[in-house]
Structure formats: C-alpha cells, structure tokens
Amino acid sequence: MSTGSETEELAVERPRHARLGRWWRGFTGSLAAGLVVLAVIVLGAGLICWPLDAPGPEAAYLIAHPIAAALAMAAQRIADRRQGRLAGIAGVLVVVIAALALSLFWWY
C-alpha cells in the first residue's frame, strides 16, 4: 500500500535554475517557431504574387527567411536535447538569428 510520503517526495519543487532553463527553452522555441511561420508567410506571399505579376517579396527575402528559420530550428533542437552551457549557447544563437532576420528584413 502506498503512503503519503512517497507522493511528497515526488512533489519536490524544482531548483530555480531548472525552472529558468525551462522558461528559456520555451522562449527560444517560440522564437524559432515564429521564424518558421514568418518564412511560410513570406514564401506564400511570393507564390501568390509571382503568377499575378504583382509586386511581392524580393528574392533575398524568399531565400533568407527559410534559411534563418532552418538555422533557428537546428539551434533549438540542440537547446532542447542538451543540458548546461551548450543548451544555453544554442538558445542564445536562436535569439541572435531571430534578431538578425528581423533587423535586416523588417526593421529598416
């Protein structure tokens, strides 16, 4: 028969750094997923504008957004599957990629 002490042992609160790491992974994962959504939108706009001969995203936008999304997702995969410093560096790389993509193509 199970006692209450077993469930109390399982309900031990996680250390602060574990909670912060979980938050960081969620934040960087959201950025990486946002870059994927943005790449799909830009590619969709290009596909809609191309046959209509309407002005749309330039070739640099159509190439750079999927590359940025793929790089961010690769870095996020490392951040999700590793622990410690390597995971933190991979998360920082996701933030840098997102910042570069947004600053070079949207905030000019």
C-alpha distances in whole Angstrom, upper triangle without the diagonal:
4,7,10,12,11,12,15,16,16,19,21,25,27,30,33,35,32,33,36,36,34,37,40,38,38,42,43,42,43,47,46,46,48,51,50,50,54,55,54,56,59,59,59,62,64,64,65,68,69,70,72,73,72,71,68,66,68,67,66,63,62,62,60,57,56,56,55,52,51,51,49,46,47,46,43,42,42,41,37,37,38,37,39,42,43,41,43,46,45,44,48,49,48,49,53,53,53,55,58,57,58,60,62,62,62,63,66
4,7,8,7,9,11,12,13,15,17,21,23,26,30,31,28,29,33,33,31,33,36,35,35,38,40,39,40,43,43,43,45,48,47,48,51,52,52,53,56,57,57,59,61,61,62,65,66,68,69,71,69,69,65,63,65,64,63,60,59,59,57,54,53,53,52,49,48,48,46,43,44,43,40,39,39,37,34,34,35,33,35,39,40,38,39,43,42,41,44,46,45,46,49,50,49,51,54,54,54,57,59,59,58,59,63
4,5,6,8,9,11,12,14,16,19,22,25,28,30,28,28,32,32,30,33,36,35,35,38,40,39,40,43,44,43,46,48,48,48,51,53,53,54,57,58,58,60,62,62,63,66,67,69,70,72,70,69,66,64,66,65,63,61,60,60,58,55,54,54,52,49,49,49,46,44,45,44,41,40,40,38,35,35,35,34,35,39,40,38,39,43,42,41,44,46,45,46,49,50,49,51,54,54,54,57,59,59,58,59,63
4,5,6,6,9,10,11,13,16,19,22,25,28,25,25,29,30,28,30,33,33,33,36,38,37,38,41,42,41,43,46,46,46,49,51,51,52,55,56,56,58,60,60,61,64,66,67,68,70,68,67,64,62,64,63,61,59,58,58,56,53,52,52,50,48,48,47,45,43,43,42,39,38,38,36,33,34,34,32,33,37,38,36,37,41,40,39,42,44,43,44,47,48,47,49,52,52,52,54,57,57,56,56,60
4,6,5,6,9,10,11,15,18,20,23,26,24,24,28,28,27,29,32,32,32,35,37,36,38,41,41,41,43,46,46,46,49,51,51,52,55,56,56,58,61,61,62,64,66,68,69,70,69,67,64,61,63,63,61,58,58,57,55,53,51,52,49,47,47,46,44,42,42,41,38,37,37,35,32,32,32,30,31,35,36,34,35,39,39,38,40,43,42,42,46,47,46,48,51,51,51,53,56,56,55,56,59
4,5,5,7,9,11,14,17,19,23,25,22,23,26,26,25,28,30,30,30,33,35,34,36,39,39,39,41,43,43,44,47,48,48,50,53,53,54,56,58,58,59,62,63,65,66,68,66,65,61,59,61,60,58,56,56,55,53,50,49,49,47,44,44,44,41,39,39,38,35,34,34,32,30,29,29,28,29,33,34,32,33,37,37,35,38,41,40,41,44,45,44,46,49,49,49,52,54,54,54,54,58
4,5,5,6,9,12,15,18,21,23,20,20,24,25,23,25,28,28,27,31,32,31,33,36,36,36,38,41,41,41,44,46,46,47,50,51,51,53,55,55,57,59,61,62,63,65,63,62,59,56,58,58,56,53,53,53,51,48,47,47,45,42,42,42,39,37,38,37,33,33,33,31,28,28,28,27,28,32,33,31,32,35,35,34,37,39,38,38,42,43,42,44,47,47,47,49,52,52,51,51,55
4,5,5,7,10,13,16,19,21,19,19,23,24,22,24,27,27,27,30,32,32,33,36,37,36,39,41,41,42,45,46,46,48,51,51,52,54,56,57,58,60,62,64,64,66,64,63,59,57,59,58,56,54,54,53,51,48,47,47,45,43,43,42,39,38,38,37,34,33,33,31,28,29,29,26,28,31,33,30,31,35,35,33,36,38,37,38,41,42,42,43,46,47,46,49,51,52,51,51,54
4,5,6,10,12,14,18,20,17,18,22,22,21,24,26,26,26,29,31,31,32,35,36,36,38,40,41,41,44,46,46,48,50,51,51,54,56,56,57,60,61,63,64,66,64,62,59,56,58,57,55,53,53,52,50,47,46,46,44,41,41,41,38,36,36,35,32,31,31,29,26,26,26,24,25,29,30,28,29,33,33,31,34,37,36,37,40,41,40,42,45,46,46,48,50,51,50,50,54
4,6,9,10,14,17,18,16,16,20,20,19,21,24,23,24,27,28,28,29,32,33,32,35,37,37,38,41,42,42,44,47,47,48,50,52,52,54,56,58,60,61,62,60,59,55,53,55,54,52,50,49,49,47,44,43,43,41,38,38,38,35,33,33,32,29,28,28,26,23,23,24,22,23,27,28,26,27,31,30,29,32,34,33,34,37,38,38,40,42,43,43,45,48,48,47,48,51
4,6,9,12,15,17,15,14,18,19,17,19,22,22,22,25,27,27,28,31,32,31,34,36,36,37,39,41,41,43,45,46,47,49,51,52,53,55,57,59,60,61,59,58,54,52,54,53,51,49,49,48,46,43,42,42,40,38,38,37,34,33,33,32,29,28,28,26,23,24,24,22,23,27,28,26,26,30,30,28,31,34,32,33,36,37,36,38,41,42,41,44,46,46,45,46,49
4,6,9,12,14,13,13,16,17,16,18,21,21,22,24,26,26,28,30,31,32,34,36,37,37,40,41,42,43,46,47,48,50,52,52,53,56,57,59,60,61,60,58,54,52,54,53,51,48,49,48,45,43,42,42,39,37,37,37,34,32,33,31,28,28,28,25,23,23,23,21,21,25,26,24,25,28,29,27,29,32,31,32,35,36,36,37,40,41,41,43,45,46,45,45,49
4,6,9,12,10,10,13,14,14,15,18,19,19,21,24,24,25,28,29,29,31,33,34,35,37,39,40,41,43,44,45,47,49,50,51,53,55,57,58,59,57,55,52,49,51,50,48,46,46,45,43,40,40,40,37,35,35,34,31,30,31,29,26,26,26,23,21,22,22,19,19,23,24,22,22,26,26,24,26,29,29,29,32,33,33,34,37,38,37,39,42,43,42,42,45
4,6,8,6,7,10,11,11,13,15,16,16,19,21,21,23,25,26,27,28,31,31,33,35,36,37,39,41,42,43,45,47,48,49,51,52,55,56,57,54,53,49,46,48,47,45,43,43,42,40,37,37,36,34,32,32,31,28,27,28,25,23,23,22,19,18,19,18,15,16,19,21,18,18,22,23,21,23,26,25,25,29,30,30,31,34,35,35,37,39,40,39,39,42
4,6,5,7,9,10,11,13,14,16,17,19,20,21,23,25,26,27,29,31,32,33,35,37,38,39,41,43,44,45,47,48,50,51,53,55,56,57,55,53,49,47,48,47,45,43,43,42,39,37,37,36,33,32,32,31,28,27,28,25,23,23,22,19,18,19,18,15,14,17,19,17,17,20,22,20,22,25,25,24,27,29,29,30,33,34,34,36,38,39,39,38,42
4,5,5,6,9,10,11,12,14,15,16,18,20,21,23,24,26,27,29,30,32,33,35,36,37,39,41,42,43,45,47,48,49,51,54,54,55,53,51,47,44,46,45,42,40,41,40,37,35,35,35,32,30,31,29,26,26,27,24,22,23,22,18,18,20,18,15,14,16,19,17,15,19,20,18,19,23,23,22,25,27,27,27,30,32,31,33,35,37,36,35,38
4,5,5,6,9,10,10,12,14,15,16,18,20,21,22,24,25,27,28,30,31,33,34,36,37,39,40,42,43,45,46,48,49,52,53,53,51,49,45,42,43,43,40,38,39,38,35,33,33,32,29,28,28,26,23,23,24,21,19,20,18,15,15,17,15,12,10,12,15,13,12,15,17,15,16,20,20,19,22,24,24,25,28,29,29,31,33,35,34,34,37
4,5,5,6,9,10,11,12,14,15,16,18,20,21,22,24,26,27,28,30,32,33,35,36,37,39,41,42,43,45,46,48,50,51,52,50,48,45,42,43,42,40,37,38,37,34,32,32,31,28,27,27,25,22,22,22,20,17,18,17,14,13,14,13,10,10,13,15,12,12,16,16,15,17,20,19,20,23,24,24,25,28,29,29,31,34,35,34,34,37
4,5,5,6,9,10,11,12,14,15,17,19,20,21,23,25,26,27,29,30,32,33,35,36,37,39,41,42,43,45,47,49,50,51,48,47,43,40,42,41,39,37,37,36,34,31,31,31,28,26,27,26,22,22,23,20,18,19,18,15,14,16,15,13,13,15,17,14,13,17,18,15,17,20,19,19,22,24,23,24,28,28,28,30,33,33,33,32,36
4,5,5,6,9,10,10,12,14,15,17,18,20,21,23,24,26,27,29,30,31,33,35,36,37,39,41,42,43,45,48,48,49,47,44,41,38,39,39,36,34,35,34,31,29,29,29,26,24,25,24,20,20,21,18,16,18,17,13,14,16,15,13,12,13,15,12,11,14,15,12,14,17,17,16,19,21,20,21,24,26,25,27,30,31,30,29,33
4,5,5,6,9,10,11,12,14,15,16,18,20,21,22,24,26,27,29,30,31,33,34,36,37,39,40,42,43,46,47,47,45,43,40,37,38,37,35,33,33,32,29,27,27,26,23,22,22,21,18,18,18,15,13,14,13,10,10,12,11,9,9,11,12,9,8,12,12,10,12,15,15,15,18,19,19,20,23,24,25,26,29,30,29,29,32
4,5,5,6,9,10,10,12,14,15,16,18,20,21,22,24,26,27,28,30,32,33,35,36,37,39,41,42,44,45,46,44,42,39,36,37,37,35,32,33,32,29,27,26,26,23,21,22,21,18,17,18,16,13,14,14,10,9,12,12,11,12,14,14,11,11,14,14,11,14,17,15,16,19,20,19,21,24,24,25,27,29,30,29,29,33
4,6,5,6,9,10,11,13,14,15,16,19,20,21,22,24,26,27,29,30,31,33,35,36,37,39,41,43,44,45,42,40,37,34,36,36,33,31,31,31,28,25,26,25,22,21,22,21,17,17,19,16,13,15,16,12,12,15,15,14,14,15,16,13,12,15,14,11,13,16,14,14,17,19,17,19,22,23,22,24,27,28,26,27,30
4,5,5,6,8,10,11,12,14,15,17,19,20,21,23,25,26,27,29,30,32,33,35,36,37,39,42,43,43,41,39,35,32,33,33,30,28,29,28,25,23,23,23,20,18,19,18,14,15,16,13,11,13,13,9,10,13,13,12,12,13,13,10,8,11,11,7,9,12,11,11,14,16,15,16,19,20,20,22,24,25,24,24,28
4,5,5,6,8,10,10,12,14,15,16,18,20,21,23,24,26,27,28,30,31,33,34,36,37,40,41,42,40,38,34,31,32,32,29,27,28,27,24,22,21,21,18,16,17,16,12,12,13,11,8,10,10,7,7,10,11,11,12,13,12,9,9,11,10,7,10,12,10,11,14,15,15,17,19,20,20,22,24,25,25,25,29
4,6,5,6,9,10,10,12,14,15,16,18,20,21,22,24,26,27,28,30,31,33,34,36,38,39,40,38,36,33,30,32,31,29,27,27,27,24,21,21,21,19,16,18,17,13,13,15,13,10,12,13,10,9,13,14,14,15,16,16,12,12,15,13,10,13,14,12,12,16,16,15,17,20,20,19,22,24,24,24,24,28
4,5,5,6,9,10,11,13,15,15,16,19,20,21,23,24,26,27,29,30,32,33,35,37,38,39,36,34,31,28,30,30,27,25,25,25,22,20,20,20,17,15,17,16,12,13,15,13,10,13,14,11,11,15,16,16,16,17,16,13,12,14,12,9,11,12,10,9,13,14,12,14,17,17,16,19,21,22,21,21,25
4,5,5,6,9,10,11,13,14,15,17,19,20,21,23,24,26,27,29,30,32,33,36,37,37,35,33,29,26,27,27,25,22,23,22,19,17,17,17,14,12,14,13,9,10,12,9,7,10,11,9,10,13,14,15,15,15,14,11,10,11,9,6,8,9,6,7,10,11,9,12,14,14,15,17,19,20,19,20,23
4,5,5,6,8,10,11,12,14,15,17,18,20,21,23,24,26,27,29,30,32,34,35,36,34,32,29,26,27,27,25,22,22,22,19,17,16,16,14,11,13,12,9,8,11,10,6,9,11,9,9,12,14,15,17,17,15,12,12,14,11,8,11,12,8,10,13,12,11,14,16,16,16,19,21,21,20,22,25
4,5,5,6,9,10,10,12,14,15,16,18,20,21,22,24,26,27,28,30,33,33,34,32,30,27,24,26,26,24,21,21,22,19,16,16,17,14,12,14,14,10,10,14,13,10,12,15,13,12,16,18,19,20,20,19,15,15,16,14,11,13,13,10,10,14,13,11,13,16,15,15,18,20,19,18,20,23
4,5,5,6,9,10,10,12,14,15,16,18,20,21,22,24,26,27,28,31,32,32,30,28,24,22,23,23,21,18,19,19,16,13,14,14,11,9,12,12,8,9,12,11,9,13,14,13,13,17,18,19,20,19,18,15,15,15,13,10,11,11,7,7,10,9,7,10,12,11,11,14,16,16,15,16,20
4,5,5,7,9,10,11,13,14,15,17,18,20,21,23,24,26,27,30,31,31,30,28,24,21,22,22,20,17,17,17,14,12,11,12,9,7,9,9,5,6,9,9,7,10,12,11,12,15,17,18,20,19,17,14,15,14,11,10,11,10,7,8,11,9,7,11,13,11,12,15,17,16,16,18,21
4,5,5,6,9,10,11,12,14,15,16,18,20,21,23,24,26,28,29,30,28,27,23,21,23,22,21,18,17,17,16,12,12,13,11,8,10,11,8,7,11,12,9,11,14,14,13,16,19,21,22,22,20,17,18,18,15,13,15,14,10,12,14,12,10,14,15,13,14,17,19,17,17,19,23
4,5,5,6,9,10,11,12,14,15,16,18,20,21,22,24,27,27,28,26,24,21,18,20,21,19,16,16,17,15,11,12,13,11,8,12,13,10,10,14,14,12,15,17,16,16,20,22,23,24,24,22,19,19,19,17,14,16,15,11,11,14,12,9,12,14,11,11,15,16,15,14,16,19
4,5,5,6,9,10,10,12,14,15,16,18,20,21,22,25,26,26,25,23,19,16,18,17,16,13,13,13,11,7,8,10,7,5,9,10,8,9,12,12,12,14,17,16,17,20,22,24,25,24,22,19,19,18,16,14,15,13,10,11,12,9,7,10,11,8,9,13,13,12,12,15,18
4,5,5,6,9,10,11,12,14,15,16,18,20,21,24,25,25,24,23,19,16,18,17,16,13,12,13,12,8,7,10,8,5,8,10,9,8,12,13,12,14,17,17,17,19,22,24,26,25,23,20,21,20,17,16,17,15,12,14,15,12,10,14,14,12,13,16,16,15,15,18,21
4,5,5,6,9,10,10,12,14,15,16,18,20,22,23,24,22,21,18,16,18,18,17,14,13,14,14,10,10,13,11,9,11,14,12,12,15,17,15,17,20,20,19,22,25,27,28,28,26,23,23,23,20,18,20,18,15,16,17,15,12,15,16,13,13,17,17,15,15,18,21
4,5,5,6,9,10,11,12,14,15,16,18,21,22,22,20,18,15,12,15,15,14,11,11,12,11,7,9,12,10,8,12,14,12,13,16,17,16,19,21,21,21,24,26,28,29,29,27,24,24,23,21,19,20,18,15,15,16,13,11,13,14,10,10,14,14,11,11,14,17
4,5,5,6,8,10,11,12,14,15,16,19,20,21,19,18,14,11,13,13,12,9,8,9,9,5,5,9,8,7,10,12,12,12,15,17,16,18,21,21,22,24,26,29,30,29,26,24,25,24,20,20,20,18,15,16,17,13,12,14,14,10,11,15,14,12,12,16,18
4,6,5,6,9,10,10,12,14,15,18,19,20,19,18,14,12,15,14,15,11,10,11,12,8,8,12,12,10,12,15,14,14,17,19,18,19,23,23,23,25,28,30,32,31,29,26,27,26,23,22,23,21,18,19,20,17,15,18,18,14,15,18,18,15,15,19,21
4,5,5,6,9,10,10,12,14,16,17,18,16,15,12,10,14,14,15,11,10,13,13,10,10,14,14,12,15,17,17,17,20,21,21,22,25,25,25,28,30,33,34,33,31,29,29,28,25,24,25,23,19,20,21,18,16,18,18,14,14,17,17,14,13,17,19
4,5,5,6,9,10,11,12,15,16,16,14,13,9,7,10,11,11,7,7,10,10,8,9,12,12,12,14,17,17,17,20,22,21,23,26,26,27,29,31,34,35,34,31,29,29,28,25,24,24,22,19,20,20,17,15,17,16,12,13,16,14,11,12,15,17
4,5,5,6,9,10,10,13,15,15,14,13,10,8,10,10,11,9,6,9,10,8,8,12,13,12,14,17,17,17,20,22,22,23,26,27,27,29,31,34,36,35,32,30,30,29,26,25,26,24,21,22,22,18,17,20,19,15,16,19,17,14,15,19,20
4,5,5,6,9,10,12,13,14,13,13,10,10,13,13,15,12,9,13,14,12,12,15,16,15,17,20,20,20,22,24,24,25,28,29,29,31,34,36,38,37,34,32,33,32,29,28,29,26,23,24,25,21,20,22,21,18,18,21,20,16,17,21,22
4,5,5,6,8,11,11,12,10,10,7,7,10,12,14,11,9,13,14,12,13,17,17,16,19,22,21,22,25,26,26,28,31,31,31,34,36,38,40,39,36,34,34,33,30,29,29,27,24,25,25,22,20,22,21,17,17,20,19,15,15,19,20
4,5,5,6,9,10,10,9,9,6,6,8,9,11,9,7,11,13,12,13,16,17,17,18,21,22,22,24,26,27,28,31,31,32,34,36,39,40,39,36,35,35,33,30,30,30,28,25,26,25,22,21,22,21,17,18,20,18,15,16,20,20
4,6,5,7,9,10,10,11,9,10,12,12,14,13,10,13,16,14,14,17,19,18,20,23,23,23,25,28,28,29,32,33,33,35,37,40,42,41,38,36,37,35,32,32,32,30,27,28,28,25,23,25,24,20,21,24,22,18,19,23,24
4,6,7,7,9,8,10,8,10,13,14,17,15,13,16,18,17,17,20,22,21,22,25,26,26,28,30,30,31,34,35,35,37,40,42,44,43,40,38,39,38,35,34,34,32,29,30,30,27,25,27,26,22,22,25,23,20,20,24,24
4,6,5,6,5,6,6,8,11,12,15,13,12,16,18,17,18,21,22,22,24,26,27,27,30,32,32,33,36,36,37,39,41,44,45,44,41,40,40,38,35,35,35,32,30,30,30,27,25,27,25,22,22,24,22,18,19,22,22
4,5,5,7,8,7,9,11,11,15,14,12,15,18,17,18,20,22,22,23,26,27,28,30,32,32,33,36,37,37,39,42,44,46,45,42,40,40,39,36,36,36,33,31,31,31,28,26,28,26,23,23,25,23,20,21,24,24
4,5,8,11,11,13,14,15,18,18,15,18,21,21,21,24,25,25,26,29,30,30,32,35,35,36,39,40,40,42,44,47,49,48,45,43,44,42,39,39,39,36,34,35,34,31,30,32,30,26,27,29,27,23,24,28,28
4,5,9,10,13,15,16,20,18,17,20,23,22,23,25,27,27,28,31,32,32,34,36,37,38,41,41,42,44,46,49,50,49,46,45,45,43,41,40,40,38,35,36,35,32,31,32,31,27,27,29,27,23,24,27,27
4,7,9,12,13,14,18,17,16,19,22,21,22,25,26,27,28,31,32,32,34,36,37,38,41,42,42,44,46,49,50,49,46,45,45,43,40,40,40,37,35,35,35,31,30,31,29,26,26,28,25,22,23,26,25
4,6,10,12,14,17,16,15,19,21,20,22,24,25,25,28,30,30,31,34,35,35,37,40,40,41,43,45,48,49,47,45,43,43,42,39,38,38,35,33,33,33,30,28,29,27,24,24,25,23,20,20,23,22
4,7,9,12,14,13,13,17,18,18,20,22,23,24,26,28,28,29,32,33,34,36,38,38,39,42,43,46,46,45,43,41,41,39,37,36,35,33,31,31,30,27,25,26,24,21,21,22,20,16,17,20,19
4,6,9,11,10,10,13,15,14,16,19,19,20,22,24,25,26,28,30,30,32,34,35,35,38,40,42,43,41,39,37,37,35,33,32,32,29,27,27,26,23,22,23,21,18,18,19,17,14,14,17,17
4,7,8,6,7,10,11,11,13,15,16,17,19,21,21,23,25,26,27,29,31,31,32,35,36,39,39,38,36,34,34,32,29,29,28,26,24,24,23,20,19,19,18,14,15,16,14,10,12,15,15
4,5,5,7,9,10,11,13,15,16,17,19,21,22,23,25,26,27,29,31,32,33,35,37,39,40,38,35,34,34,32,30,29,28,26,24,24,23,20,19,20,18,15,15,16,13,11,13,16,15
4,5,5,6,8,10,12,13,14,16,17,19,20,22,23,25,26,28,29,31,32,34,35,38,38,37,34,33,33,31,28,28,28,25,23,24,22,19,19,20,17,15,16,17,14,12,15,18,17
4,5,5,6,8,10,11,12,14,16,16,18,20,21,22,24,26,27,28,30,32,33,35,36,34,31,30,30,28,25,25,25,22,20,21,19,16,16,17,14,11,13,14,11,9,12,15,15
4,5,5,6,9,10,10,12,14,15,16,18,20,21,22,24,26,26,28,30,31,34,34,33,30,29,29,27,24,24,23,20,19,19,18,15,14,15,13,10,11,13,10,7,10,13,13
4,6,6,7,9,11,12,13,15,16,17,19,21,22,23,26,27,28,30,31,34,35,33,31,29,29,28,25,25,25,22,20,21,20,16,16,18,15,12,14,16,13,11,13,17,17
4,6,6,7,9,10,11,13,15,16,17,19,20,22,23,25,26,28,29,32,33,31,28,27,28,25,23,23,23,20,18,20,18,15,15,17,14,12,14,16,13,12,15,18,18
4,6,5,6,9,10,10,12,14,15,16,18,20,21,22,24,26,27,29,30,28,25,25,25,22,20,20,19,16,15,16,15,11,12,13,11,8,11,12,10,9,12,15,15
4,5,5,6,9,10,11,12,14,15,16,18,20,21,22,24,26,28,29,27,25,24,23,22,19,19,19,16,14,15,14,10,10,12,11,7,10,12,11,9,11,14,16
4,5,5,6,9,10,10,12,14,15,16,19,20,21,22,24,27,28,27,24,23,23,22,18,19,19,16,14,16,16,12,12,15,13,10,13,16,14,13,15,18,19
4,5,5,6,9,10,11,12,14,15,17,18,20,21,23,25,26,25,22,21,22,19,16,17,17,14,13,15,14,10,11,14,12,10,13,15,13,13,16,18,20
4,6,5,6,9,10,11,12,14,16,16,18,20,21,24,24,23,20,19,19,17,14,14,14,11,9,11,10,6,7,10,9,7,10,12,11,11,13,16,17
4,6,5,6,9,10,10,12,14,15,16,18,20,22,24,23,20,18,19,17,14,14,15,12,9,12,12,8,8,12,11,9,11,15,14,13,15,17,20
4,5,5,6,9,10,10,13,14,15,17,18,21,23,22,19,17,18,17,13,14,15,12,10,13,14,10,11,15,14,12,15,18,17,16,18,21,23
4,5,5,6,9,10,11,12,14,16,17,19,20,19,16,15,16,14,10,12,12,9,8,11,11,8,10,13,12,11,14,16,16,16,18,20,22
4,5,5,6,9,10,10,12,14,15,18,19,17,15,13,14,12,9,9,10,7,5,8,9,6,7,11,11,10,13,15,16,16,17,19,21
4,5,5,6,9,10,10,12,14,17,19,18,15,13,14,14,10,10,12,10,8,11,13,10,11,14,15,14,16,19,19,19,20,22,25
4,5,5,7,9,10,11,12,16,17,17,13,12,14,13,9,10,13,10,9,13,13,11,13,16,16,15,18,20,20,21,22,24,27
4,5,5,6,9,10,11,13,14,13,10,9,10,9,5,7,9,7,6,10,11,9,11,14,15,15,17,19,20,21,22,23,26
4,5,5,6,9,10,12,14,14,11,8,10,10,6,6,10,9,7,10,12,11,12,15,16,16,18,20,21,21,22,24,26
4,5,5,6,9,12,14,14,11,9,12,12,8,9,13,12,10,14,15,14,15,18,19,19,21,23,24,24,25,27,30
4,5,5,6,9,11,11,8,6,9,9,6,8,11,10,10,14,15,14,16,19,20,20,22,24,25,26,27,28,31
4,6,6,7,9,9,7,4,7,8,5,6,9,10,9,12,14,14,15,17,19,19,21,23,24,25,26,27,30
4,6,8,11,12,10,7,10,12,9,9,13,13,12,14,17,17,17,20,22,22,23,25,27,27,28,29,32
4,7,10,12,10,8,11,13,10,11,15,15,14,17,19,19,20,23,24,24,26,28,29,30,31,32,35
4,7,9,7,5,9,10,9,11,14,14,14,17,19,19,21,23,24,25,27,29,30,31,32,33,35
4,7,7,5,8,10,10,11,14,15,16,18,20,21,22,24,25,26,28,29,31,32,33,33,36
4,6,6,6,9,10,11,13,15,16,17,19,20,22,23,25,26,28,29,30,32,33,33,35
4,5,5,6,9,10,10,12,14,15,16,18,20,21,22,24,26,27,28,30,31,31,33
4,5,5,6,9,10,10,12,14,15,16,19,20,21,22,24,25,27,28,29,30,32
4,5,5,6,9,10,11,13,14,15,17,19,20,21,23,24,26,27,28,28,31
4,5,5,6,9,10,11,12,14,16,17,18,20,21,22,24,26,26,26,29
4,5,5,6,9,10,10,12,14,15,16,18,20,21,22,24,25,25,27
4,5,5,6,9,10,11,12,14,15,17,18,20,21,22,23,24,26
4,5,5,7,9,10,11,12,14,16,17,18,20,21,22,22,25
4,5,5,6,9,10,10,12,14,15,16,18,20,20,20,23
4,5,5,6,9,10,10,12,14,15,16,18,19,19,22
4,5,5,6,9,10,11,12,14,15,16,17,18,21
4,6,5,6,9,10,11,12,14,15,16,16,18
4,5,5,6,9,10,10,12,14,15,15,17
4,5,5,6,9,10,10,12,13,14,16
4,5,5,6,8,10,11,11,12,15
4,6,5,6,8,10,10,10,12
4,5,5,6,8,10,10,11
4,6,5,6,8,9,11
4,6,5,5,6,9
4,6,6,5,7
4,6,7,7
4,6,7
4,6
4
